Every structure is written in structure tokens, then in C-alpha cells.
Amino acid sequence: MHNEAAASRVDVTDTLLTVEEVAERLKVNAETVRRLFMNEPGAIILCHPRKGRRVYRTLRIPEHVYERVLTRFVKVA
């Protein structure tokens, strides 16, 4: 349990990227970015629940999470 808490801490000095910024960097659709990062450890999901209405989620991607995912998907030739 202690390791999970340490892994979920946010570094306040890390730059947070929006879905649109990541989509522009990767030249992909914003929905593709949401699917890639929605369940990624370290990605920040801000929920805005409203009684009787749908839940709005805002996704922010720390720079180190973006780099980790990018290196995981990029193959060096």
C-alpha cells in the first residue's frame, strides 16, 4: 500500500500537458490521447460530478508520464 501511495504522488514542479497539447505533439486525434492515458499510472484525472448529470473528467498528463508512454511505444530502428 505504501508503494501505491508513493507512486500516485504528483510532482508539483512537473509540467502538466493537456490532451490537446499531447495530440498536437504526437499528430494524433485527441480521443486517441484520452484512450492512451486514461488508465495510465501518474495521469491526473479531475472529476466534476454533478448531481443527476453526467460526470465531467479533465485529463492532465505530467511530462514524465508522457515521456514514459512515448518511449514504451517508440521502436528504435
C-alpha positions as CSV (number, residue, x, y, z in Angstrom):
1,M,0.0,0.0,0.0
2,H,2.9,2.4,0.8
3,N,4.3,1.9,-2.7
4,E,1.0,2.7,-4.3
5,A,0.7,6.0,-2.4
6,A,4.3,7.0,-3.3
7,A,3.6,6.2,-7.0
8,S,0.5,8.3,-7.0
9,R,2.1,11.5,-5.7
10,V,2.2,14.4,-8.0
11,D,5.5,16.3,-8.5
12,V,4.5,20.0,-8.4
13,T,7.5,21.0,-10.5
14,D,6.5,18.7,-13.4
15,T,4.8,20.3,-16.3
16,L,1.2,19.2,-16.9
17,L,0.1,18.8,-20.5
18,T,-3.4,19.0,-21.8
19,V,-4.9,16.3,-24.1
20,E,-4.8,18.8,-27.0
21,E,-1.1,19.6,-26.4
22,V,-0.2,15.9,-26.4
23,A,-2.4,15.3,-29.5
24,E,-0.6,18.1,-31.3
25,R,2.9,16.7,-30.3
26,L,2.0,13.2,-31.5
27,K,0.0,14.3,-34.5
28,V,-3.0,12.2,-33.5
29,N,-6.6,12.7,-32.6
30,A,-7.4,14.0,-29.0
31,E,-9.6,10.9,-28.4
32,T,-6.6,8.7,-29.1
33,V,-4.7,10.5,-26.4
34,R,-7.6,10.1,-24.0
35,R,-7.6,6.3,-24.6
36,L,-3.8,6.1,-24.2
37,F,-3.6,8.0,-21.0
38,M,-6.9,7.5,-19.2
39,N,-5.7,4.4,-17.2
40,E,-2.0,5.3,-17.2
41,P,-0.5,5.4,-13.8
42,G,0.5,9.0,-13.0
43,A,-2.0,10.7,-15.3
44,I,-4.2,13.1,-13.4
45,I,-8.0,12.8,-13.8
46,L,-10.0,15.6,-12.3
47,C,-13.7,14.7,-11.9
48,H,-16.5,17.2,-11.8
49,P,-19.6,15.2,-10.6
50,R,-22.9,17.0,-10.7
51,K,-26.0,15.5,-9.0
52,G,-28.3,13.9,-11.6
53,R,-26.0,14.6,-14.5
54,R,-23.0,13.1,-16.3
55,V,-19.5,13.3,-14.7
56,Y,-17.1,15.6,-16.5
57,R,-13.5,14.4,-16.4
58,T,-10.5,16.6,-17.2
59,L,-7.3,14.8,-18.0
60,R,-3.8,16.2,-17.4
61,I,-0.7,14.4,-18.3
62,P,2.6,15.1,-16.4
63,E,5.6,15.4,-18.7
64,H,7.3,12.4,-17.2
65,V,4.3,10.2,-17.9
66,Y,4.2,11.4,-21.5
67,E,7.8,10.6,-21.9
68,R,7.4,7.1,-20.3
69,V,4.5,6.3,-22.7
70,L,6.3,7.6,-25.7
71,T,9.4,5.5,-25.0
72,R,7.2,2.5,-24.5
73,F,5.5,2.8,-27.9
74,V,8.5,4.0,-30.0
75,K,10.8,1.4,-31.5
76,V,14.3,2.3,-32.4
77,A,15.3,1.1,-35.9
